[in-house]
Amino acid sequence: MTGGDPSESRPRWGLTRYVAAATLARSADGGGVVAIVLIVTTSGGPGWLAGLLGASITAPHLLGPFVARRLDTAPDGRNIIAVACLIHGATLAAAVLLYPHTSVAVPALLLILSGLVGPFLTGGISSRLPAIAGPSQHSQRRAQGWDVATYGLGGTVGPSIVAIISAWSTPTVAALVLAGGTFIAAVIVRLLPYAAAATHASEVPKPLRTLGIMLATGPLRRTLYLTMIVALSVAVLPITAVSSTAGLGAAASAAGALTAAYGLGNLAGSAGVMIRPLKGEADKLMTRLALIVAAALAAVLIAPDLWLAVACYALAGIANAYFFAATLAARSEYSPIEGRGQIFVWVGALKITAGSAGTAAAGAVIGTSLHLPLILAASITALAAICSATERKAADPTPAA
């Protein structure tokens, strides 16, 4: 080829657009449930109704893998993700506008539809990254650092937008702003670099077959259970933050500092991956980083005062960001090309489910013992990491050179 190679500029500008689209979409996904709960509670609705409508938008994420096959069969996967963004925004907007004026069943059904396409805004968008980042492992892993950052920003910016706009106006307006963000995300997704379907539609496995492939393939199986265990474990941190302030000799409001430290640590970790991308086999990296997450959780458990606890929460956030980047690398590098989109969505959906289970479990057992959630979280994370190392060694007993 003569002249300038457009592939040299394509990854750079493609990644810029990717980060913008992913941040907007994930902010809506992360802030939507907060807006829904605020809309119900500020209008005088009962707590059970706020929980029901909040669950209506989060629980359907588990069904995402059963509609995600189109990511791998469509001639242009950008169209599928863009339409998902439009559906998510339109149904969220319709639900919050109709809530005070119609039967609760109507907004609930709209939110279920919004939640059903939610995985396209998380794992679905991530599945486009390998075709955008460039061919080298270094560029892929640096881009995965950016992807981790968009998740962190989405989980922080979305709820922050809701809080700020709700204070200035109403939670309904906040939800409409989030919905507008998904419409903009849809446009930007369409501007991402085109990547043709990697295989014929007839060769793309069905959802349950894809799950079977993951469970039968060692690196993907380890990716799945390590992702779920770590997500379940770090989900206890917001609960323990609220309950541990008295023992740290701090006011209850200090829980905000602890959770903020975790969030900032997560962003710092993603920046670290961008600056110095991970090296080595993703499978082994996940095991090592899961052990580091377990150690960080144990450090949170034994922190004697508020400032050390803040530092430990930040370290947990950093460790989780690096671990998440390793799981993205594993999904990208070990997934068969004919099922990559579905595998990204499967892991993302089960990660969200595990995180919800971790939060619920922590809330259920913390009344028994203040430290029990963290003890269990650190223990099962370390055990999962050890199991992954043992399993990998059994599958490949050849000693290292």
C-alpha positions as CSV (number, residue, x, y, z in Angstrom):
1,M,0.0,0.0,0.0
2,T,1.3,3.4,-0.9
3,G,0.7,6.7,0.9
4,G,-0.6,7.1,4.5
5,D,-2.2,4.1,6.1
6,P,-5.6,5.0,7.4
7,S,-5.4,2.2,9.9
8,E,-2.8,4.3,11.8
9,S,-5.4,7.0,12.5
10,R,-8.4,4.8,12.7
11,P,-7.7,3.2,16.1
12,R,-6.9,6.6,17.6
13,W,-10.1,8.4,16.5
14,G,-12.1,5.2,16.8
15,L,-11.0,4.9,20.5
16,T,-11.9,8.5,21.1
17,R,-15.4,8.0,19.8
18,Y,-15.7,4.7,21.7
19,V,-14.8,6.3,25.0
20,A,-17.4,9.0,24.5
21,A,-20.2,6.6,23.4
22,A,-19.4,4.1,26.2
23,T,-19.3,6.8,28.9
24,L,-22.6,8.3,27.9
25,A,-24.3,4.9,27.6
26,R,-22.9,3.5,30.8
27,S,-23.8,6.7,32.7
28,A,-27.4,6.1,31.7
29,D,-27.2,2.5,32.7
30,G,-25.6,3.4,36.1
31,G,-27.8,6.3,36.9
32,G,-31.1,5.0,35.7
33,V,-32.0,3.0,38.8
34,V,-31.0,5.9,41.1
35,A,-33.3,8.2,39.2
36,I,-36.2,5.7,39.3
37,V,-35.9,5.2,43.1
38,L,-35.7,9.0,43.6
39,I,-38.8,9.6,41.4
40,V,-40.8,7.2,43.4
41,T,-39.7,8.3,46.9
42,T,-39.9,12.0,46.3
43,S,-43.4,11.6,44.9
44,G,-44.5,9.9,48.2
45,G,-44.5,6.3,46.8
46,P,-43.8,3.4,49.2
47,G,-40.4,1.9,49.5
48,W,-41.5,-1.4,48.1
49,L,-42.6,0.3,44.9
50,A,-39.3,2.1,44.5
51,G,-37.5,-1.3,44.9
52,L,-39.9,-3.0,42.5
53,L,-39.3,-0.4,39.7
54,G,-35.6,-0.3,40.5
55,A,-35.4,-4.0,40.1
56,S,-37.5,-3.8,36.9
57,I,-34.5,-2.0,35.2
58,T,-31.7,-4.0,36.7
59,A,-33.0,-7.6,36.9
60,P,-33.6,-8.0,33.1
61,H,-29.8,-7.6,32.6
62,L,-29.6,-11.4,33.3
63,L,-31.7,-12.0,30.2
64,G,-29.4,-10.0,28.0
65,P,-27.4,-13.0,26.7
66,F,-30.5,-14.4,25.2
67,V,-30.9,-11.5,22.8
68,A,-27.2,-10.8,22.3
69,R,-26.7,-13.3,19.5
70,R,-27.5,-10.5,17.0
71,L,-24.2,-8.9,17.9
72,D,-22.4,-11.9,16.3
73,T,-24.9,-12.5,13.4
74,A,-25.6,-8.9,12.2
75,P,-23.7,-7.6,9.2
76,D,-22.9,-4.5,11.1
77,G,-23.0,-4.8,14.9
78,R,-22.9,-1.0,15.3
79,N,-26.5,-1.0,14.3
80,I,-27.6,-3.4,17.0
81,I,-25.9,-1.4,19.7
82,A,-27.2,1.9,18.4
83,V,-30.7,0.6,18.3
84,A,-30.3,-0.7,21.9
85,C,-29.2,2.7,23.0
86,L,-32.3,4.3,21.4
87,I,-34.6,1.7,23.0
88,H,-33.0,2.1,26.4
89,G,-33.3,5.9,26.3
90,A,-36.8,5.9,24.8
91,T,-38.3,3.4,27.3
92,L,-36.6,5.1,30.3
93,A,-38.0,8.5,29.2
94,A,-41.4,7.1,28.6
95,A,-41.4,5.3,32.0
96,V,-40.6,8.3,34.0
97,L,-43.0,10.5,32.2
98,L,-45.9,8.0,32.5
99,Y,-45.2,7.0,36.1
100,P,-47.5,9.5,37.9
101,H,-50.2,9.3,35.3
102,T,-50.9,5.6,34.6
103,S,-50.9,2.1,36.2
104,V,-47.6,1.1,37.8
105,A,-47.6,-1.9,35.4
106,V,-46.9,0.4,32.4
107,P,-43.7,2.0,33.6
108,A,-42.6,-1.3,35.1
109,L,-42.9,-3.0,31.6
110,L,-41.1,-0.1,30.0
111,L,-38.3,-0.4,32.5
112,I,-38.1,-4.1,31.9
113,L,-37.6,-3.5,28.2
114,S,-35.0,-0.8,29.1
115,G,-33.1,-3.3,31.3
116,L,-33.3,-6.0,28.7
117,V,-31.2,-4.0,26.3
118,G,-28.9,-2.7,29.1
119,P,-26.2,-5.4,28.5
120,F,-25.7,-4.0,25.0
121,L,-24.6,-0.8,26.6
122,T,-22.1,-2.6,28.8
123,G,-20.7,-5.9,27.4
124,G,-22.1,-5.2,24.0
125,I,-20.2,-2.0,23.5
126,S,-17.0,-3.7,24.9
127,S,-17.3,-6.4,22.3
128,R,-16.5,-3.7,19.6
129,L,-13.2,-2.7,21.3
130,P,-10.9,-5.4,19.8
131,A,-11.7,-4.1,16.2
132,I,-11.1,-0.5,17.2
133,A,-7.9,-0.6,19.4
134,G,-5.4,-1.9,16.9
135,P,-3.8,-5.2,16.3
136,S,-1.0,-5.3,18.9
137,Q,-1.5,-6.6,22.4
138,H,-0.1,-3.4,23.8
139,S,-2.7,-1.3,22.1
140,Q,-5.5,-3.7,22.9
141,R,-4.6,-3.6,26.6
142,R,-4.2,0.1,26.7
143,A,-7.6,0.5,25.2
144,Q,-9.0,-1.9,27.8
145,G,-7.8,0.5,30.4
146,W,-9.9,3.2,28.8
147,D,-12.8,0.7,28.8
148,V,-12.4,0.1,32.5
149,A,-12.4,3.9,33.0
150,T,-15.7,4.3,31.1
151,Y,-17.3,1.8,33.5
152,G,-16.0,3.7,36.5
153,L,-17.1,7.0,35.0
154,G,-20.5,5.6,34.2
155,G,-21.0,4.3,37.7
156,T,-19.9,7.6,39.1
157,V,-21.1,10.2,36.6
158,G,-24.6,8.7,36.1
159,P,-25.6,8.8,39.8
160,S,-23.9,12.2,40.2
161,I,-25.9,13.7,37.3
162,V,-29.1,12.4,39.0
163,A,-28.1,13.9,42.4
164,I,-27.1,17.3,40.9
165,I,-30.1,17.7,38.6
166,S,-32.5,16.4,41.2
167,A,-31.4,19.1,43.6
168,W,-31.6,21.7,40.9
169,S,-34.9,20.5,39.3
170,T,-36.5,17.1,39.7
171,P,-35.4,13.4,39.4
172,T,-37.7,13.1,36.3
173,V,-35.6,15.8,34.5
174,A,-32.5,13.9,35.6
175,A,-33.8,10.7,34.1
176,L,-34.6,12.5,30.9
177,V,-31.1,13.9,30.7
178,L,-29.7,10.4,31.0
179,A,-32.1,9.2,28.3
180,G,-30.8,12.0,26.1
181,G,-27.3,10.8,26.7
182,T,-28.1,7.4,25.3
183,F,-29.5,9.1,22.1
184,I,-26.2,10.9,21.7
185,A,-24.4,7.6,22.4
186,A,-26.4,5.9,19.6
187,V,-25.2,8.5,17.1
188,I,-21.5,8.1,18.2
189,V,-21.8,4.3,18.1
190,R,-22.7,4.6,14.4
191,L,-19.6,6.7,13.9
192,L,-17.3,3.9,15.3
193,P,-15.1,2.2,12.7
194,Y,-16.9,-0.5,10.7
195,A,-15.9,-4.1,11.4
196,A,-17.5,-6.7,9.2
197,A,-19.1,-9.8,10.8
198,A,-16.3,-12.3,11.4
199,T,-18.2,-15.4,10.4
200,H,-21.4,-16.5,8.7
201,A,-24.6,-16.2,10.8
202,S,-25.2,-20.0,10.6
203,E,-21.9,-20.6,12.4
204,V,-22.8,-18.4,15.4
205,P,-23.8,-20.6,18.4
206,K,-27.1,-20.1,20.3
207,P,-27.0,-18.5,23.7
208,L,-27.0,-21.7,25.8
209,R,-24.5,-23.3,23.5
210,T,-22.3,-20.2,23.9
211,L,-22.5,-20.6,27.7
212,G,-21.5,-24.2,27.2
213,I,-18.5,-23.2,25.2
214,M,-17.4,-20.9,28.0
215,L,-17.8,-23.6,30.7
216,A,-15.9,-26.1,28.6
217,T,-13.0,-23.8,27.8
218,G,-10.6,-23.4,30.7
219,P,-9.5,-19.8,30.3
220,L,-13.1,-18.6,29.6
221,R,-14.5,-20.7,32.5
222,R,-11.9,-19.1,34.8
223,T,-12.8,-15.7,33.4
224,L,-16.4,-16.3,34.2
225,Y,-16.2,-17.5,37.8
226,L,-13.4,-15.2,38.8
227,T,-15.3,-12.2,37.4
228,M,-18.5,-13.3,39.3
229,I,-16.7,-13.9,42.6
230,V,-14.7,-10.7,42.6
231,A,-17.9,-8.7,41.6
232,L,-19.8,-10.4,44.5
233,S,-17.0,-9.6,46.9
234,V,-16.3,-5.9,46.1
235,A,-20.1,-5.3,46.2
236,V,-20.0,-5.7,50.0
237,L,-17.8,-2.6,50.3
238,P,-20.7,0.0,50.2
239,I,-22.5,-1.9,52.9
240,T,-19.5,-2.3,55.2
241,A,-18.6,1.4,54.6
242,V,-21.9,2.5,56.1
243,S,-21.7,0.0,59.0
244,S,-18.0,0.4,59.9
245,T,-17.7,4.2,60.6
246,A,-18.6,3.9,64.3
247,G,-15.9,1.3,64.8
248,L,-13.4,3.6,63.0
249,G,-14.3,6.4,65.4
250,A,-15.9,8.5,62.6
251,A,-19.3,10.0,61.9
252,A,-21.8,8.1,59.8
253,S,-21.2,10.6,56.9
254,A,-17.6,9.3,56.6
255,A,-19.1,6.3,54.7
256,G,-19.2,8.7,51.7
257,A,-15.4,9.2,52.0
258,L,-14.8,5.5,52.0
259,T,-17.0,4.8,48.9
260,A,-15.5,7.8,47.1
261,A,-12.0,6.5,47.8
262,Y,-13.0,3.2,46.3
263,G,-14.4,4.9,43.2
264,L,-11.3,7.2,42.8
265,G,-9.1,4.2,43.3
266,N,-10.9,2.4,40.5
267,L,-10.4,5.4,38.2
268,A,-6.7,5.6,39.2
269,G,-6.3,1.9,38.4
270,S,-7.8,2.3,35.0
271,A,-5.4,5.2,34.3
272,G,-2.6,3.0,35.4
273,V,-3.6,0.4,32.8
274,M,-3.7,3.1,30.1
275,I,-0.2,4.4,31.0
276,R,1.4,1.0,31.6
277,P,-0.8,-1.8,30.0
278,L,-0.8,-5.2,31.5
279,K,1.7,-7.7,30.2
280,G,1.6,-11.5,30.2
281,E,-1.1,-14.1,29.8
282,A,-4.6,-12.8,30.7
283,D,-5.5,-16.1,32.4
284,K,-2.6,-15.9,34.8
285,L,-3.1,-12.2,35.4
286,M,-6.6,-12.7,36.5
287,T,-5.5,-15.2,39.2
288,R,-2.8,-12.9,40.5
289,L,-5.0,-9.8,40.5
290,A,-7.8,-11.7,42.2
291,L,-5.4,-12.5,45.0
292,I,-4.5,-8.9,45.2
293,V,-8.2,-8.0,45.5
294,A,-8.6,-10.5,48.3
295,A,-5.6,-8.9,50.1
296,A,-7.1,-5.5,49.7
297,L,-10.4,-6.6,51.1
298,A,-8.5,-8.1,54.1
299,A,-6.7,-4.8,54.5
300,V,-10.0,-3.0,54.7
301,L,-11.1,-5.5,57.3
302,I,-8.2,-4.8,59.7
303,A,-7.8,-1.0,59.1
304,P,-7.6,0.5,62.6
305,D,-8.7,4.1,61.8
306,L,-10.5,6.2,59.2
307,W,-7.6,7.4,57.2
308,L,-6.1,3.9,56.8
309,A,-9.5,2.6,55.9
310,V,-9.8,5.3,53.2
311,A,-6.4,4.2,51.8
312,C,-7.5,0.5,51.9
313,Y,-10.7,1.3,50.1
314,A,-8.7,3.2,47.4
315,L,-6.3,0.2,47.1
316,A,-9.3,-2.1,46.7
317,G,-10.6,0.1,43.9
318,I,-7.2,0.1,42.1
319,A,-6.9,-3.7,42.4
320,N,-10.4,-4.2,41.1
321,A,-9.7,-1.9,38.1
322,Y,-6.6,-3.9,37.2
323,F,-8.5,-7.2,37.6
324,F,-11.3,-5.9,35.5
325,A,-8.9,-5.0,32.7
326,A,-7.4,-8.5,32.8
327,T,-10.9,-10.0,32.4
328,L,-11.6,-7.8,29.4
329,A,-8.3,-9.0,27.9
330,A,-9.3,-12.6,28.6
331,R,-12.7,-12.2,27.0
332,S,-11.1,-10.6,24.0
333,E,-8.2,-13.1,23.6
334,Y,-9.9,-16.4,24.5
335,S,-13.3,-16.0,22.9
336,P,-14.0,-17.8,19.7
337,I,-14.6,-15.2,17.0
338,E,-18.1,-16.5,16.2
339,G,-19.3,-16.0,19.7
340,R,-17.3,-13.0,21.0
341,G,-20.2,-10.6,21.3
342,Q,-22.3,-13.1,23.2
343,I,-19.4,-14.0,25.6
344,F,-18.9,-10.3,26.4
345,V,-22.6,-10.0,27.2
346,W,-22.8,-13.3,29.2
347,V,-19.9,-12.3,31.4
348,G,-21.2,-8.8,31.9
349,A,-24.7,-9.9,32.7
350,L,-23.5,-12.5,35.2
351,K,-21.1,-10.0,36.8
352,I,-24.0,-7.6,37.4
353,T,-26.1,-10.4,38.9
354,A,-23.2,-11.5,41.2
355,G,-22.7,-7.9,42.3
356,S,-26.4,-7.6,43.2
357,A,-26.2,-10.8,45.1
358,G,-23.1,-9.6,47.0
359,T,-24.9,-6.4,48.1
360,A,-28.0,-8.3,49.2
361,A,-25.9,-11.0,51.0
362,A,-23.9,-8.4,52.8
363,G,-27.0,-6.6,54.0
364,A,-28.4,-9.9,55.2
365,V,-25.4,-11.0,57.3
366,I,-23.9,-7.8,58.5
367,G,-26.4,-7.7,61.4
368,T,-24.9,-11.0,62.6
369,S,-21.3,-9.7,62.6
370,L,-20.0,-6.4,61.3
371,H,-16.9,-8.0,59.9
372,L,-18.5,-11.2,58.5
373,P,-19.2,-9.8,55.0
374,L,-15.6,-8.8,54.5
375,I,-14.2,-12.0,56.0
376,L,-16.4,-14.0,53.6
377,A,-15.6,-11.8,50.6
378,A,-11.8,-11.9,51.1
379,S,-11.9,-15.7,51.7
380,I,-14.0,-16.7,48.7
381,T,-12.0,-14.4,46.4
382,A,-8.7,-16.0,47.6
383,L,-10.2,-19.5,47.3
384,A,-11.4,-18.8,43.8
385,A,-8.0,-17.5,42.8
386,I,-6.3,-20.6,44.2
387,C,-8.8,-22.8,42.5
388,S,-8.1,-21.1,39.2
389,A,-4.4,-21.6,39.6
390,T,-4.8,-25.3,40.6
391,E,-7.2,-25.9,37.7
392,R,-4.8,-24.3,35.2
393,K,-1.9,-26.3,36.5
394,A,-3.8,-29.5,36.2
395,A,-4.8,-28.8,32.6
396,D,-1.2,-27.9,31.7
397,P,1.2,-29.8,34.0
398,T,4.3,-29.0,31.9
399,P,6.7,-27.2,34.2
400,A,7.7,-23.7,33.3
401,A,11.1,-23.2,31.7
